[in-house]
Amino acid sequence: MLTKILVTLLVTVGCLWFASSKREQNRPPLLVVASKKDQQRNSMLRRGTYMFMFIMLLAASVMIYIEISDNYTTVTVHVINT
């Protein structure tokens, strides 16, 4: 269970690092305009990164919920004296 959480956190941090590193790069001068194709590709990559991060967080939340809910199930035991 701990390994799942650590892997999820590692992927989340990696996605955030990837998304923020694109913003920190030197931007082209204002006179140079990126082509429409480059802008679309960058926006698709950014959306894909955020979508992947959301899916990983959702999967981690579901796994944690399943692990916690399994630990607290009610079991009925019948003792039969023979």
VEXPA-136113 format. One record per residue: x, z, y of N, C-alpha, C in turn; residue in three letters. Coordinates in nm, 3 decimals. Layout:
# VEXPA-136113
+---------+---------+---------+---------+---------+---------+---------+---------+---------+------+
!     n.x !     n.z !     n.y !    ca.x !    ca.z !    ca.y !     c.x !     c.z !     c.y ! type !
+---------+---------+---------+---------+---------+---------+---------+---------+---------+------+
!       X !       Z !       Y !       X !       Z !       Y !       X !       Z !       Y !  ALA !
...
+---------+---------+---------+---------+---------+---------+---------+---------+---------+------+
# end
This chain:
# VEXPA-136113
+---------+---------+---------+---------+---------+---------+---------+---------+---------+------+
!     n.x !     n.z !     n.y !    ca.x !    ca.z !    ca.y !     c.x !     c.z !     c.y ! type !
+---------+---------+---------+---------+---------+---------+---------+---------+---------+------+
!   0.083 !   0.000 !  -0.119 !   0.000 !   0.000 !   0.000 !   0.087 !   0.000 !   0.125 !  MET !
!   0.191 !   0.080 !   0.123 !   0.280 !   0.088 !   0.239 !   0.348 !  -0.047 !   0.262 !  LEU !
!   0.382 !  -0.115 !   0.154 !   0.447 !  -0.245 !   0.165 !   0.354 !  -0.346 !   0.232 !  THR !
!   0.226 !  -0.342 !   0.197 !   0.129 !  -0.433 !   0.258 !   0.122 !  -0.410 !   0.409 !  LYS !
!   0.119 !  -0.284 !   0.448 !   0.109 !  -0.251 !   0.591 !   0.236 !  -0.297 !   0.663 !  ILE !
!   0.352 !  -0.272 !   0.604 !   0.476 !  -0.312 !   0.667 !   0.488 !  -0.464 !   0.681 !  LEU !
!   0.446 !  -0.537 !   0.577 !   0.450 !  -0.683 !   0.585 !   0.354 !  -0.733 !   0.691 !  VAL !
!   0.236 !  -0.674 !   0.699 !   0.139 !  -0.714 !   0.801 !   0.192 !  -0.687 !   0.941 !  THR !
!   0.252 !  -0.570 !   0.961 !   0.310 !  -0.539 !   1.091 !   0.425 !  -0.633 !   1.125 !  LEU !
!   0.505 !  -0.667 !   1.026 !   0.616 !  -0.760 !   1.048 !   0.564 !  -0.898 !   1.090 !  LEU !
!   0.461 !  -0.946 !   1.023 !   0.404 !  -1.077 !   1.058 !   0.341 !  -1.072 !   1.197 !  VAL !
!   0.273 !  -0.963 !   1.229 !   0.211 !  -0.949 !   1.360 !   0.316 !  -0.949 !   1.470 !  THR !
!   0.422 !  -0.873 !   1.452 !   0.530 !  -0.870 !   1.552 !   0.595 !  -1.006 !   1.564 !  VAL !
!   0.613 !  -1.074 !   1.451 !   0.671 !  -1.209 !   1.455 !   0.583 !  -1.306 !   1.533 !  GLY !
!   0.453 !  -1.298 !   1.512 !   0.362 !  -1.387 !   1.585 !   0.365 !  -1.358 !   1.734 !  CYS !
!   0.364 !  -1.229 !   1.769 !   0.370 !  -1.194 !   1.911 !   0.501 !  -1.238 !   1.973 !  LEU !
!   0.611 !  -1.222 !   1.899 !   0.741 !  -1.265 !   1.950 !   0.743 !  -1.416 !   1.970 !  TRP !
!   0.687 !  -1.490 !   1.874 !   0.682 !  -1.636 !   1.885 !   0.600 !  -1.678 !   2.007 !  PHE !
!   0.486 !  -1.614 !   2.027 !   0.400 !  -1.650 !   2.140 !   0.466 !  -1.615 !   2.273 !  ALA !
!   0.535 !  -1.501 !   2.279 !   0.595 !  -1.461 !   2.406 !   0.725 !  -1.537 !   2.434 !  SER !
!   0.795 !  -1.579 !   2.330 !   0.921 !  -1.651 !   2.354 !   0.896 !  -1.787 !   2.419 !  SER !
!   0.783 !  -1.847 !   2.391 !   0.750 !  -1.975 !   2.453 !   0.730 !  -1.958 !   2.604 !  LYS !
!   0.678 !  -1.845 !   2.645 !   0.653 !  -1.822 !   2.787 !   0.781 !  -1.789 !   2.862 !  ARG !
!   0.878 !  -1.729 !   2.794 !   1.001 !  -1.687 !   2.860 !   1.102 !  -1.800 !   2.875 !  GLU !
!   1.083 !  -1.911 !   2.810 !   1.177 !  -2.021 !   2.821 !   1.176 !  -2.077 !   2.962 !  GLN !
!   1.289 !  -2.137 !   2.999 !   1.296 !  -2.197 !   3.131 !   1.194 !  -2.310 !   3.141 !  ASN !
!   1.119 !  -2.303 !   3.243 !   1.016 !  -2.406 !   3.263 !   1.079 !  -2.526 !   3.332 !  ARG !
!   1.025 !  -2.643 !   3.305 !   1.079 !  -2.761 !   3.373 !   1.051 !  -2.753 !   3.524 !  PRO !
!   1.129 !  -2.822 !   3.603 !   1.102 !  -2.822 !   3.748 !   0.960 !  -2.869 !   3.777 !  PRO !
!   0.913 !  -2.832 !   3.893 !   0.775 !  -2.863 !   3.929 !   0.750 !  -3.014 !   3.941 !  LEU !
!   0.854 !  -3.091 !   3.969 !   0.835 !  -3.234 !   3.983 !   0.811 !  -3.304 !   3.850 !  LEU !
!   0.855 !  -3.240 !   3.742 !   0.837 !  -3.300 !   3.610 !   0.709 !  -3.247 !   3.549 !  VAL !
!   0.621 !  -3.336 !   3.512 !   0.493 !  -3.297 !   3.454 !   0.497 !  -3.328 !   3.304 !  VAL !
!   0.463 !  -3.228 !   3.224 !   0.459 !  -3.249 !   3.079 !   0.346 !  -3.346 !   3.045 !  ALA !
!   0.370 !  -3.425 !   2.944 !   0.268 !  -3.523 !   2.907 !   0.146 !  -3.452 !   2.847 !  SER !
!   0.038 !  -3.522 !   2.846 !  -0.087 !  -3.467 !   2.792 !  -0.070 !  -3.431 !   2.645 !  LYS !
!   0.005 !  -3.514 !   2.572 !   0.027 !  -3.489 !   2.429 !   0.104 !  -3.360 !   2.407 !  LYS !
!   0.207 !  -3.336 !   2.490 !   0.284 !  -3.212 !   2.479 !   0.199 !  -3.090 !   2.513 !  ASP !
!   0.117 !  -3.102 !   2.614 !   0.030 !  -2.991 !   2.652 !  -0.069 !  -2.958 !   2.540 !  GLN !
!  -0.126 !  -3.062 !   2.480 !  -0.220 !  -3.039 !   2.370 !  -0.151 !  -2.975 !   2.251 !  GLN !
!  -0.029 !  -3.023 !   2.219 !   0.044 !  -2.967 !   2.107 !   0.078 !  -2.819 !   2.130 !  ARG !
!   0.121 !  -2.788 !   2.251 !   0.153 !  -2.649 !   2.282 !   0.030 !  -2.560 !   2.276 !  ASN !
!  -0.082 !  -2.609 !   2.326 !  -0.203 !  -2.528 !   2.322 !  -0.253 !  -2.510 !   2.178 !  SER !
!  -0.237 !  -2.614 !   2.095 !  -0.278 !  -2.601 !   1.955 !  -0.188 !  -2.502 !   1.881 !  MET !
!  -0.058 !  -2.506 !   1.908 !   0.034 !  -2.410 !   1.845 !   0.002 !  -2.268 !   1.888 !  LEU !
!  -0.027 !  -2.249 !   2.015 !  -0.060 !  -2.115 !   2.065 !  -0.189 !  -2.064 !   2.002 !  ARG !
!  -0.292 !  -2.150 !   1.997 !  -0.418 !  -2.110 !   1.934 !  -0.398 !  -2.081 !   1.786 !  ARG !
!  -0.317 !  -2.163 !   1.719 !  -0.290 !  -2.140 !   1.577 !  -0.218 !  -2.009 !   1.553 !  GLY !
!  -0.124 !  -1.975 !   1.642 !  -0.052 !  -1.848 !   1.631 !  -0.147 !  -1.731 !   1.647 !  THR !
!  -0.232 !  -1.737 !   1.748 !  -0.327 !  -1.628 !   1.769 !  -0.429 !  -1.618 !   1.654 !  TYR !
!  -0.471 !  -1.733 !   1.601 !  -0.566 !  -1.732 !   1.490 !  -0.502 !  -1.672 !   1.366 !  MET !
!  -0.377 !  -1.709 !   1.338 !  -0.306 !  -1.653 !   1.223 !  -0.289 !  -1.502 !   1.238 !  PHE !
!  -0.256 !  -1.458 !   1.359 !  -0.239 !  -1.315 !   1.384 !  -0.372 !  -1.242 !   1.364 !  MET !
!  -0.482 !  -1.299 !   1.411 !  -0.613 !  -1.238 !   1.393 !  -0.650 !  -1.228 !   1.246 !  PHE !
!  -0.624 !  -1.334 !   1.170 !  -0.657 !  -1.333 !   1.026 !  -0.573 !  -1.228 !   0.954 !  ILE !
!  -0.446 !  -1.217 !   0.988 !  -0.360 !  -1.116 !   0.924 !  -0.408 !  -0.974 !   0.956 !  MET !
!  -0.445 !  -0.949 !   1.080 !  -0.497 !  -0.817 !   1.116 !  -0.629 !  -0.788 !   1.047 !  LEU !
!  -0.715 !  -0.889 !   1.036 !  -0.842 !  -0.872 !   0.966 !  -0.819 !  -0.843 !   0.819 !  LEU !
!  -0.727 !  -0.915 !   0.756 !  -0.697 !  -0.893 !   0.615 !  -0.638 !  -0.753 !   0.593 !  ALA !
!  -0.551 !  -0.710 !   0.682 !  -0.493 !  -0.576 !   0.670 !  -0.601 !  -0.470 !   0.686 !  ALA !
!  -0.692 !  -0.490 !   0.779 !  -0.801 !  -0.393 !   0.799 !  -0.890 !  -0.385 !   0.675 !  SER !
!  -0.921 !  -0.499 !   0.617 !  -1.004 !  -0.500 !   0.496 !  -0.933 !  -0.431 !   0.381 !  VAL !
!  -0.803 !  -0.458 !   0.365 !  -0.728 !  -0.392 !   0.256 !  -0.723 !  -0.241 !   0.275 !  MET !
!  -0.702 !  -0.197 !   0.397 !  -0.700 !  -0.053 !   0.424 !  -0.836 !   0.008 !   0.396 !  ILE !
!  -0.944 !  -0.060 !   0.438 !  -1.078 !  -0.009 !   0.414 !  -1.106 !   0.001 !   0.264 !  TYR !
!  -1.068 !  -0.100 !   0.188 !  -1.091 !  -0.098 !   0.043 !  -1.012 !   0.015 !  -0.023 !  ILE !
!  -0.888 !   0.034 !   0.019 !  -0.806 !   0.141 !  -0.038 !  -0.866 !   0.278 !  -0.007 !  GLU !
!  -0.912 !   0.297 !   0.114 !  -0.969 !   0.427 !   0.152 !  -1.103 !   0.449 !   0.083 !  ILE !
!  -1.186 !   0.347 !   0.075 !  -1.318 !   0.364 !   0.014 !  -1.307 !   0.389 !  -0.136 !  SER !
!  -1.207 !   0.336 !  -0.202 !  -1.189 !   0.360 !  -0.346 !  -1.148 !   0.503 !  -0.375 !  ASP !
!  -1.082 !   0.567 !  -0.284 !  -1.035 !   0.703 !  -0.307 !  -1.147 !   0.807 !  -0.298 !  ASN !
!  -1.256 !   0.772 !  -0.237 !  -1.363 !   0.869 !  -0.215 !  -1.494 !   0.828 !  -0.284 !  TYR !
!  -1.485 !   0.778 !  -0.404 !  -1.607 !   0.744 !  -0.477 !  -1.658 !   0.866 !  -0.552 !  THR !
!  -1.787 !   0.874 !  -0.566 !  -1.850 !   0.985 !  -0.637 !  -1.865 !   0.947 !  -0.783 !  THR !
!  -1.820 !   1.036 !  -0.869 !  -1.825 !   1.012 !  -1.012 !  -1.909 !   1.122 !  -1.075 !  VAL !
!  -2.005 !   1.084 !  -1.158 !  -2.088 !   1.179 !  -1.230 !  -2.033 !   1.193 !  -1.371 !  THR !
!  -2.006 !   1.317 !  -1.409 !  -1.949 !   1.344 !  -1.543 !  -2.050 !   1.427 !  -1.619 !  VAL !
!  -2.085 !   1.384 !  -1.739 !  -2.175 !   1.459 !  -1.827 !  -2.090 !   1.520 !  -1.939 !  HIS !
!  -2.100 !   1.649 !  -1.952 !  -2.027 !   1.719 !  -2.059 !  -2.124 !   1.745 !  -2.173 !  VAL !
!  -2.084 !   1.703 !  -2.291 !  -2.168 !   1.721 !  -2.410 !  -2.097 !   1.819 !  -2.503 !  ILE !
!  -2.164 !   1.932 !  -2.530 !  -2.109 !   2.030 !  -2.625 !  -2.149 !   1.990 !  -2.766 !  ASN !
!  -2.053 !   1.979 !  -2.853 !  -2.087 !   1.946 !  -2.992 !  -2.047 !   2.055 !  -3.087 !  THR !
+---------+---------+---------+---------+---------+---------+---------+---------+---------+------+
# end
